[in-house]
Amino acid sequence: MSNTEDFSDSGSEYQPIPGEIHTESETDTSCDENIMMPSSLSEPGTSKSRKRSINKENWTVNKRKLLRNSGKGYVTKIGVEKNTKIFENIDCGCPKKCYTLFTENERQEMFESFWNLKDFNQQNAFLYALVQKASVNRKRPKDLSRAGKNVSFKYFLKSHIMTQLVCKKYFLKTFQISDGRLYRCLSKGDVSQCKDKRGTTSTRKLDDSDIIAHIQSFPAYQSHYTRKSNPNRKFLNPGLTIRKMYDLYKEKCLTEMTEPKKLKYYNKVFNTKFNLHFKAPHQDTCKTCDSLNFKIRGTDDENVKKEFEVQKELHQRKADSARENLQIDAKKINDAYVLTFDLQKALAFPKLTTSVAYYKRNLYLYNLGIHCFNNNTGYMNVWNEIEGGRGSQDIAVCLVKHLKTHAVTQNHVIMYSDSCTGQNRNIKTTLSLLKLVQDPDTSITTIDHKFLVSGHSYLPNDGEFGIIESASRRHGQIYSPDQWIEIMKTAKRKEPHFVVTEIKNSEFKSTAALEKCITNRKKNNLWLRLQLAEY
């Protein structure tokens, strides 16, 4: 192969065919729409919900309660300031001389043990365990109009070494609690009744099992882009809304002759017990993952299910490994020219909002996005379907032009793309890049073309395409390719802005002449298994 030979021989009459896609003998469907397979919904409450749940710990009343039960200072609901509980080694002054039974450090440890519980019920159980209840041996009522007491209490304090009987005053001062607090605890009868039941009476809870079952009846889909960061997020059909689902729920209740719950309650269950969204990403599921998930759910044989689970795990590890390699290579900007490229979905023009436009065929603008990590810039190579198609030769022409323009002084080029055989992983792209490496007008000596796993090929280009599409929605009606180009140039508000290059018909070349120069070409190249091409 001559180093100076052009892509086309002098007699070539190649004209790109609109919409042309070049494929090899093997068929790869990775460029097509992936079939979205349903994913089973998790049980309500087992995963993070769509909206944040009520966090009662952050309520002011509960924060105040925690401070009170911890012995710390707080302000009551009516604004009264309560001081922090501070231990004081006060002498009770009783004839038993209780103050001689324990050291100050031992009493302080008891004090801290009590308040460190930070829970009213546990503190009540703590106090109850230190008090013995007994019947009164002798009753001597001084006032006959009042009934005598039937129960007497003995108070004990327990250190690491011993347990000692103490007077009531010494007991209360050790824990810095009031007589009323102790009385209310002991008057319950036994420790099981010491539980604080204030504020526990709730309104009648509605049965939401019918709502949960109805929501679970809708097929949900998982996004592989968010699988790692948010594995519990699922997507419903984009045509659904909560209101539509509620209307279907009412129809179901009417059929079953049951009373439907109100929309407000249906909405609450949907938002707090499920992590469901309606906007499913375009071309977002992996057909291998979906197929294996379907097989795993469809078999009862544990051995077969385990085999499918192993296949799925290996597939996902392979996908994660490819993405990790991309992140590693993206940092090699000092040693190589690193880029990713992808073809955006066809952009229609004219883009009108009148009803008659839905019945007319549009023309389309093609955009090959190239993201360069060296300067963190997105390059958009655009042409309309009159100028050229969107086959592998057209993609190769844009790549070669970009590298000759921006990487001419680089020795090493690392590029990533998806695994679409018809556009990126074929003999035509291979010959074009091999020709570039042999071109004496460039310094490029090595090109590493790496392919992400099909179905897991989210690239920086996809985010840039999303910016362009968002800008087009703000723009309104679009009549010509020039307007699309202007939208691309101004879509990104922060620098660096997108660099847009128009590709003309005369720049597209055929690789037919290069293919004729191949000797001993194998007809059964396994392009679908290719993950790395080195030139």
C-alpha positions as CSV (number, residue, x, y, z in Angstrom):
1,M,0.0,0.0,0.0
2,S,1.4,3.3,-1.0
3,N,1.8,6.0,1.7
4,T,0.7,8.7,-0.7
5,E,-2.2,6.9,-2.3
6,D,-5.6,8.7,-1.8
7,F,-8.7,7.0,-0.5
8,S,-10.2,7.0,-4.0
9,D,-8.5,6.2,-7.2
10,S,-8.6,8.6,-10.1
11,G,-11.6,6.9,-11.7
12,S,-13.8,6.7,-8.6
13,E,-17.3,8.0,-9.0
14,Y,-18.3,7.4,-5.4
15,Q,-21.3,9.5,-4.2
16,P,-22.4,9.0,-0.6
17,I,-25.9,7.5,-0.5
18,P,-28.2,9.3,2.0
19,G,-28.8,7.1,5.0
20,E,-26.1,4.6,3.9
21,I,-24.9,2.1,6.5
22,H,-22.1,-0.2,5.6
23,T,-22.0,-3.5,7.4
24,E,-19.9,-6.6,7.1
25,S,-21.0,-10.2,6.7
26,E,-21.8,-10.4,10.4
27,T,-24.7,-8.4,11.7
28,D,-24.4,-6.3,14.9
29,T,-27.5,-4.8,16.4
30,S,-25.7,-2.6,18.9
31,C,-26.5,0.5,16.8
32,D,-30.2,-0.2,16.8
33,E,-32.8,0.6,19.5
34,N,-32.4,-1.7,22.4
35,I,-35.6,-3.6,23.3
36,M,-36.5,-2.6,26.8
37,M,-37.2,-5.5,29.0
38,P,-39.3,-5.2,32.2
39,S,-37.5,-5.3,35.5
40,S,-39.2,-6.5,38.7
41,L,-40.1,-3.9,41.3
42,S,-38.5,-4.3,44.7
43,E,-40.7,-4.6,47.7
44,P,-41.9,-1.2,49.1
45,G,-39.7,0.2,51.7
46,T,-36.6,-1.9,50.8
47,S,-35.0,0.7,48.6
48,K,-34.7,4.5,48.6
49,S,-38.0,6.1,47.5
50,R,-38.6,8.5,44.7
51,K,-38.9,11.4,47.1
52,R,-37.2,11.7,50.5
53,S,-39.1,10.1,53.3
54,I,-40.1,11.8,56.6
55,N,-37.1,12.1,58.9
56,K,-38.6,12.4,62.3
57,E,-35.2,12.9,63.9
58,N,-34.9,16.3,62.4
59,W,-38.2,17.5,63.8
60,T,-37.8,20.3,66.4
61,V,-39.9,18.5,69.0
62,N,-37.8,15.3,68.7
63,K,-34.5,17.3,68.8
64,R,-35.8,19.0,72.0
65,K,-36.8,15.6,73.4
66,L,-33.3,14.2,72.7
67,L,-31.7,17.1,74.5
68,R,-34.0,16.7,77.5
69,N,-33.4,12.9,77.7
70,S,-29.6,13.5,77.5
71,G,-29.6,15.9,80.4
72,K,-28.6,18.8,78.2
73,G,-30.0,22.3,78.1
74,Y,-33.0,23.1,75.8
75,V,-35.8,25.6,75.3
76,T,-39.4,24.4,75.8
77,K,-42.2,24.9,73.3
78,I,-43.4,28.0,75.2
79,G,-39.8,29.4,75.3
80,V,-38.8,28.5,78.9
81,E,-35.0,27.8,79.0
82,K,-34.0,24.7,80.9
83,N,-30.4,24.3,82.2
84,T,-28.1,21.4,81.6
85,K,-28.0,18.7,84.2
86,I,-24.8,19.0,86.2
87,F,-23.7,16.5,88.8
88,E,-23.2,17.8,92.3
89,N,-21.8,15.6,95.2
90,I,-24.4,16.8,97.7
91,D,-24.6,15.3,101.2
92,C,-28.1,13.9,102.0
93,G,-27.6,14.5,105.7
94,C,-29.5,11.4,106.8
95,P,-28.6,9.2,109.8
96,K,-27.5,6.4,107.5
97,K,-24.6,8.5,106.3
98,C,-25.2,7.5,102.7
99,Y,-22.5,10.0,101.4
100,T,-19.8,7.7,102.9
101,L,-20.9,4.7,100.9
102,F,-19.6,5.8,97.5
103,T,-16.9,8.1,96.3
104,E,-17.6,11.2,94.2
105,N,-16.2,9.6,91.1
106,E,-18.5,6.5,91.6
107,R,-21.6,8.7,91.9
108,Q,-20.6,10.7,88.8
109,E,-20.2,7.5,86.8
110,M,-23.7,6.5,87.9
111,F,-25.0,10.0,86.9
112,E,-23.3,9.7,83.4
113,S,-24.5,6.2,82.8
114,F,-28.1,7.3,83.4
115,W,-28.1,10.3,81.1
116,N,-26.0,8.7,78.4
117,L,-28.9,6.3,77.7
118,K,-30.7,9.3,76.0
119,D,-34.0,7.4,76.0
120,F,-36.9,8.0,78.3
121,N,-38.0,4.4,78.4
122,Q,-34.5,3.0,79.0
123,Q,-34.0,5.5,81.8
124,N,-37.3,4.4,83.4
125,A,-36.1,0.7,83.2
126,F,-32.8,1.8,84.7
127,L,-34.5,3.4,87.7
128,Y,-37.0,0.6,88.1
129,A,-34.1,-1.9,88.4
130,L,-32.6,0.0,91.3
131,V,-35.8,0.1,93.4
132,Q,-37.3,-2.7,95.4
133,K,-41.0,-2.7,96.1
134,A,-42.3,-4.3,99.3
135,S,-45.5,-4.4,101.4
136,V,-45.8,-2.2,104.4
137,N,-45.1,-4.2,107.6
138,R,-46.9,-1.8,110.0
139,K,-49.4,0.8,109.2
140,R,-49.6,3.8,111.6
141,P,-51.9,6.4,110.0
142,K,-51.8,9.7,111.8
143,D,-54.7,11.1,109.9
144,L,-57.6,8.6,109.8
145,S,-59.3,10.5,107.0
146,R,-56.4,9.5,104.6
147,A,-55.7,5.9,103.6
148,G,-52.3,4.7,104.7
149,K,-49.7,3.6,102.1
150,N,-49.7,0.0,101.0
151,V,-46.3,-0.1,99.4
152,S,-42.8,0.9,100.6
153,F,-39.7,1.3,98.4
154,K,-36.1,0.6,99.0
155,Y,-33.5,2.5,96.9
156,F,-30.2,1.0,95.9
157,L,-27.1,2.4,94.1
158,K,-24.8,0.0,92.2
159,S,-21.1,0.6,91.6
160,H,-18.6,-1.7,89.9
161,I,-17.8,-3.2,93.3
162,M,-21.0,-3.4,95.3
163,T,-24.7,-2.5,95.7
164,Q,-25.7,-0.4,98.7
165,L,-29.1,0.6,100.2
166,V,-29.4,4.4,100.2
167,C,-32.0,6.9,101.2
168,K,-34.4,8.4,98.7
169,K,-32.8,11.9,98.8
170,Y,-29.4,10.5,98.1
171,F,-30.8,8.4,95.3
172,L,-32.5,11.4,93.6
173,K,-29.5,13.7,94.0
174,T,-27.2,11.2,92.4
175,F,-29.2,11.2,89.1
176,Q,-30.4,14.8,89.4
177,I,-34.0,13.9,88.9
178,S,-37.2,15.1,90.6
179,D,-39.4,13.1,93.0
180,G,-42.2,13.4,90.5
181,R,-40.1,11.7,87.7
182,L,-39.4,8.8,90.1
183,Y,-43.0,8.5,91.3
184,R,-44.4,8.3,87.8
185,C,-42.0,5.6,86.9
186,L,-42.7,3.5,90.0
187,S,-46.4,4.0,89.9
188,K,-46.8,2.1,86.6
189,G,-46.7,-1.3,88.4
190,D,-43.9,-3.1,86.6
191,V,-41.1,-2.4,84.2
192,S,-43.1,-3.4,81.1
193,Q,-45.6,-0.6,81.9
194,C,-42.9,2.0,82.3
195,K,-42.9,2.7,78.5
196,D,-43.7,6.3,77.7
197,K,-46.9,6.3,75.6
198,R,-47.3,10.0,75.2
199,G,-47.9,11.0,71.6
200,T,-48.2,7.5,70.4
201,T,-51.9,7.6,69.6
202,S,-52.1,7.9,65.8
203,T,-55.0,8.3,63.4
204,R,-56.4,5.2,61.7
205,K,-54.0,4.0,59.0
206,L,-55.4,3.3,55.6
207,D,-54.7,-0.1,54.0
208,D,-52.4,0.7,51.0
209,S,-51.9,-2.9,49.9
210,D,-54.2,-2.5,46.9
211,I,-52.3,0.7,45.8
212,I,-48.9,-1.1,46.1
213,A,-50.2,-4.1,44.2
214,H,-51.5,-1.8,41.4
215,I,-48.2,0.1,41.1
216,Q,-46.3,-3.2,41.0
217,S,-48.4,-4.4,38.1
218,F,-46.8,-1.9,35.7
219,P,-43.6,-3.1,34.0
220,A,-40.5,-1.1,35.1
221,Y,-37.1,-0.7,33.3
222,Q,-33.7,-0.3,34.7
223,S,-31.1,2.2,33.4
224,H,-27.6,0.8,33.1
225,Y,-26.2,4.3,33.1
226,T,-27.4,4.8,36.7
227,R,-27.1,1.2,37.8
228,K,-23.9,1.7,39.8
229,S,-24.8,5.1,41.4
230,N,-28.5,4.4,41.9
231,P,-29.2,0.7,41.5
232,N,-32.8,0.9,42.8
233,R,-34.1,3.5,40.3
234,K,-36.6,2.1,37.8
235,F,-38.4,3.7,34.9
236,L,-42.0,3.4,33.8
237,N,-43.4,3.9,30.4
238,P,-42.8,7.5,29.4
239,G,-46.5,7.8,28.4
240,L,-47.7,7.3,31.9
241,T,-48.3,9.8,34.6
242,I,-49.4,9.4,38.2
243,R,-52.8,10.8,37.2
244,K,-53.2,8.2,34.5
245,M,-52.1,5.5,36.8
246,Y,-54.7,6.7,39.4
247,D,-57.4,6.7,36.7
248,L,-56.5,3.1,35.9
249,Y,-56.6,2.3,39.6
250,K,-60.1,3.7,39.9
251,E,-61.2,1.6,37.0
252,K,-59.8,-1.5,38.6
253,C,-61.6,-0.7,41.9
254,L,-64.8,-0.2,40.0
255,T,-64.4,-3.6,38.4
256,E,-63.7,-5.2,41.7
257,M,-66.5,-3.2,43.4
258,T,-64.1,-1.7,46.0
259,E,-63.8,1.8,47.3
260,P,-60.7,3.6,45.8
261,K,-58.4,5.7,47.9
262,K,-58.0,9.3,47.1
263,L,-55.5,10.6,44.6
264,K,-53.5,12.3,47.4
265,Y,-52.9,9.0,49.2
266,Y,-52.1,7.2,45.9
267,N,-49.5,9.9,45.2
268,K,-48.0,9.6,48.7
269,V,-47.6,5.8,48.3
270,F,-46.0,6.2,44.9
271,N,-43.5,8.8,46.0
272,T,-42.5,7.3,49.4
273,K,-42.6,3.6,48.8
274,F,-41.2,3.3,45.3
275,N,-38.2,4.8,43.4
276,L,-40.0,5.1,40.0
277,H,-39.6,7.6,37.2
278,F,-41.4,8.2,34.0
279,K,-38.6,9.5,31.7
280,A,-36.8,6.4,30.4
281,P,-33.5,7.3,28.7
282,H,-33.4,6.9,24.9
283,Q,-31.5,3.7,23.8
284,D,-30.7,3.1,27.4
285,T,-30.9,-0.6,28.1
286,C,-28.5,-3.3,27.4
287,K,-30.1,-6.2,25.5
288,T,-27.7,-8.7,27.1
289,C,-28.6,-7.6,30.6
290,D,-32.3,-7.5,29.7
291,S,-32.1,-11.0,28.2
292,L,-30.3,-12.5,31.1
293,N,-32.7,-10.8,33.6
294,F,-35.6,-12.2,31.7
295,K,-34.0,-15.7,31.8
296,I,-33.2,-15.4,35.5
297,R,-36.8,-14.5,36.3
298,G,-38.3,-17.1,33.9
299,T,-36.6,-20.2,35.3
300,D,-37.2,-22.2,38.5
301,D,-34.1,-24.3,38.2
302,E,-31.6,-23.0,40.7
303,N,-28.6,-24.3,38.8
304,V,-29.7,-22.7,35.5
305,K,-30.5,-19.5,37.3
306,K,-27.1,-19.5,38.9
307,E,-25.5,-20.0,35.5
308,F,-27.4,-17.0,34.1
309,E,-26.4,-14.9,37.1
310,V,-22.8,-15.7,36.6
311,Q,-23.0,-14.7,32.9
312,K,-24.7,-11.4,33.9
313,E,-22.0,-10.7,36.5
314,L,-19.2,-11.4,34.0
315,H,-20.9,-9.2,31.4
316,Q,-21.3,-6.3,33.9
317,R,-17.7,-6.7,35.1
318,K,-16.5,-6.5,31.5
319,A,-18.5,-3.3,31.0
320,D,-17.3,-1.7,34.2
321,S,-13.7,-2.7,33.3
322,A,-14.0,-0.9,30.0
323,R,-15.3,2.2,31.6
324,E,-12.6,2.2,34.2
325,N,-10.0,2.0,31.4
326,L,-11.6,5.0,29.8
327,Q,-11.2,7.0,33.0
328,I,-7.6,5.9,33.3
329,D,-6.8,6.8,29.7
330,A,-8.5,10.2,30.0
331,K,-5.7,11.2,32.4
332,K,-2.9,10.4,29.9
333,I,-3.3,13.7,28.1
334,N,0.4,14.5,28.5
335,D,1.5,11.4,26.6
336,A,-1.3,10.9,24.1
337,Y,-4.2,12.6,22.2
338,V,-7.3,11.1,23.9
339,L,-10.8,11.3,22.4
340,T,-14.2,9.7,22.3
341,F,-16.5,9.9,19.3
342,D,-20.2,9.1,18.7
343,L,-22.8,9.8,16.1
344,Q,-25.8,11.9,17.3
345,K,-29.2,10.9,16.3
346,A,-30.3,12.5,13.1
347,L,-31.5,16.1,13.5
348,A,-34.6,16.9,11.5
349,F,-35.2,20.1,9.6
350,P,-37.4,22.0,9.1
351,K,-38.5,21.4,12.7
352,L,-42.0,22.9,12.9
353,T,-44.9,22.9,15.4
354,T,-47.7,23.0,12.9
355,S,-49.9,19.9,12.6
356,V,-49.3,19.4,8.9
357,A,-45.5,19.0,9.5
358,Y,-46.2,15.6,11.2
359,Y,-47.3,14.2,7.8
360,K,-44.3,15.5,5.8
361,R,-40.9,13.8,5.4
362,N,-38.0,15.9,7.0
363,L,-34.5,16.3,5.8
364,Y,-31.8,15.4,8.3
365,L,-28.6,16.8,9.6
366,Y,-25.9,14.3,10.8
367,N,-23.5,15.2,13.6
368,L,-20.4,13.2,14.6
369,G,-19.4,14.5,18.0
370,I,-15.7,14.2,19.1
371,H,-14.8,14.9,22.7
372,C,-11.1,15.7,23.3
373,F,-9.8,15.2,26.8
374,N,-6.7,17.2,26.2
375,N,-8.5,20.5,26.1
376,N,-12.0,19.2,27.3
377,T,-13.6,20.5,24.2
378,G,-16.4,19.1,22.1
379,Y,-16.0,19.1,18.3
380,M,-19.1,18.8,16.1
381,N,-18.7,17.6,12.5
382,V,-21.9,18.2,10.7
383,W,-23.3,17.5,7.2
384,N,-26.8,17.1,5.8
385,E,-28.0,13.9,4.1
386,I,-27.7,15.6,0.7
387,E,-23.9,15.9,1.2
388,G,-23.3,12.4,2.6
389,G,-24.6,9.4,4.5
390,R,-23.9,8.1,7.9
391,G,-21.9,5.0,7.1
392,S,-18.5,3.9,8.2
393,Q,-16.7,5.7,5.4
394,D,-18.3,9.0,6.3
395,I,-17.4,8.5,10.0
396,A,-13.8,7.6,9.0
397,V,-13.5,10.8,6.9
398,C,-14.5,13.0,9.9
399,L,-12.1,11.2,12.2
400,V,-9.2,11.5,9.8
401,K,-9.9,15.2,9.2
402,H,-10.1,15.9,12.9
403,L,-6.8,14.1,13.7
404,K,-5.0,15.8,10.8
405,T,-6.2,19.2,12.1
406,H,-5.8,18.8,15.9
407,A,-3.4,15.9,16.5
408,V,-0.9,16.3,13.7
409,T,2.0,16.8,16.2
410,Q,1.0,13.9,18.5
411,N,2.6,10.5,18.3
412,H,0.0,8.4,20.1
413,V,-3.8,8.6,19.8
414,I,-6.2,6.8,22.1
415,M,-9.9,6.8,21.0
416,Y,-13.0,5.3,22.4
417,S,-16.3,4.6,20.7
418,D,-19.4,2.4,21.1
419,S,-19.4,-1.1,19.5
420,C,-21.6,-0.4,16.5
421,T,-20.0,-2.5,13.8
422,G,-21.8,-0.7,10.9
423,Q,-20.1,2.6,11.8
424,N,-17.0,2.1,13.9
425,R,-15.9,-1.5,14.0
426,N,-15.3,-2.6,10.4
427,I,-12.7,-2.9,7.6
428,K,-13.5,0.6,6.2
429,T,-12.7,2.4,9.5
430,T,-9.7,0.2,10.0
431,L,-8.2,0.9,6.6
432,S,-8.8,4.7,7.0
433,L,-6.9,4.8,10.4
434,L,-4.2,2.5,9.1
435,K,-3.7,4.8,6.1
436,L,-3.4,7.8,8.5
437,V,-0.7,6.1,10.6
438,Q,1.3,5.6,7.4
439,D,0.8,9.2,6.2
440,P,4.2,11.0,6.3
441,D,2.5,14.4,6.8
442,T,1.6,13.6,10.4
443,S,3.5,12.6,13.4
444,I,1.0,10.0,14.5
445,T,2.7,6.6,14.8
446,T,0.2,4.7,17.0
447,I,-3.6,4.7,17.2
448,D,-5.4,2.6,19.9
449,H,-9.1,2.3,19.1
450,K,-11.0,0.8,22.1
451,F,-14.6,-0.2,22.1
452,L,-17.0,-0.1,25.1
453,V,-19.3,-3.0,25.8
454,S,-22.5,-2.8,23.7
455,G,-25.3,-1.4,25.8
456,H,-22.9,0.1,28.3
457,S,-21.4,2.7,26.0
458,Y,-22.3,6.1,27.6
459,L,-19.7,8.6,26.5
460,P,-19.1,12.3,27.2
461,N,-20.5,12.9,23.7
462,D,-24.0,11.8,25.0
463,G,-23.9,14.6,27.5
464,E,-22.9,17.1,24.9
465,F,-25.7,15.9,22.6
466,G,-28.1,16.4,25.5
467,I,-27.0,20.0,25.8
468,I,-27.6,20.6,22.1
469,E,-31.1,19.0,22.2
470,S,-32.0,21.1,25.3
471,A,-30.9,24.3,23.4
472,S,-33.0,23.3,20.4
473,R,-36.1,23.0,22.5
474,R,-35.5,26.6,23.8
475,H,-35.0,27.8,20.2
476,G,-38.4,26.7,18.9
477,Q,-38.9,26.3,15.1
478,I,-35.8,25.3,13.0
479,Y,-35.9,25.8,9.3
480,S,-32.4,25.1,8.0
481,P,-29.0,23.4,8.8
482,D,-27.5,26.8,9.5
483,Q,-29.9,27.3,12.4
484,W,-28.8,23.9,13.8
485,I,-25.2,24.9,13.5
486,E,-25.8,28.2,15.3
487,I,-27.6,26.3,18.1
488,M,-24.6,24.0,18.5
489,K,-22.2,27.0,18.7
490,T,-24.2,28.7,21.4
491,A,-25.7,25.7,23.2
492,K,-22.9,25.6,25.8
493,R,-23.0,28.7,27.9
494,K,-19.6,28.1,29.6
495,E,-16.4,27.9,27.8
496,P,-15.0,26.0,26.0
497,H,-17.9,26.2,23.5
498,F,-18.5,23.5,21.0
499,V,-16.4,23.8,17.8
500,V,-18.5,23.1,14.7
501,T,-17.0,22.0,11.4
502,E,-19.1,21.6,8.3
503,I,-18.2,18.6,6.1
504,K,-18.8,19.0,2.3
505,N,-19.6,16.4,-0.3
506,S,-16.2,16.7,-1.9
507,E,-14.5,15.7,1.3
508,F,-16.1,12.2,1.5
509,K,-13.9,9.5,0.0
510,S,-14.4,5.8,-0.7
511,T,-12.1,3.1,0.7
512,A,-12.7,0.9,-2.3
513,A,-9.1,1.5,-3.6
514,L,-7.7,0.6,-0.2
515,E,-9.7,-2.6,0.0
516,K,-8.4,-3.7,-3.4
517,C,-4.9,-3.5,-2.0
518,I,-5.5,-6.0,0.7
519,T,-3.9,-9.4,0.1
520,N,-5.1,-12.7,1.7
521,R,-8.1,-11.0,3.2
522,K,-10.0,-13.2,5.6
523,K,-13.7,-13.3,4.9
524,N,-14.7,-14.4,8.4
525,N,-13.3,-11.6,10.6
526,L,-14.9,-11.6,14.0
527,W,-15.6,-7.9,14.2
528,L,-18.2,-8.5,16.9
529,R,-15.6,-9.8,19.3
530,L,-13.1,-7.0,18.7
531,Q,-12.6,-4.8,21.8
532,L,-9.2,-3.2,20.8
533,A,-7.8,-2.2,17.4
534,E,-4.1,-1.1,17.4
535,Y,-2.7,0.6,14.3
